[in-house]
Amino acid sequence: MTDTARRILLAILLLGVFGIVAELFLLNHIEDATQWIPIALGLLTVLLSLAVATRPTSATIRLFQLVMILMIVSGGVGMYLHLRANMEFQLEMDATLTGFALFRKSIVAKAPPALAPGAMAQLGLIGLAYTFRHPVLGRTP
């Protein structure tokens, strides 16, 4: 991978992280500890992005990869939590809902958007792509 491609991936990652963190603050996504996790991971991503862009070492690249894996996991967990909250709400509205009907109503609900946390997973994948065969890691093809 060229240095230019690597820089473009890092810029896309940072743009996405800034957007998600700003949106989470605007949506007041800070009510409990679990809601702070994507914000904390976003801020950590920004700090580590600066480190890997300016002074990459094998340690900072590996730590960056770990945070990207945590971003992917947080995206999956966030989708589960959003879907579960939607299911609970739908059951309060109509206790007779079950199976696919409950799932369908829950997955298309607007608040909280069930699939929105998947953006964290996408950003984590972009970050991992940035580190693919990073020259500092000294991998051979």
Summary of the structure (lengths in Angstrom):
residues: 141
radius of gyration: 17.9
end to end distance: 11.7
largest distance: 58.4
contacts: 407
relative contact order: 0.16
helix: 77%
strand: 0%
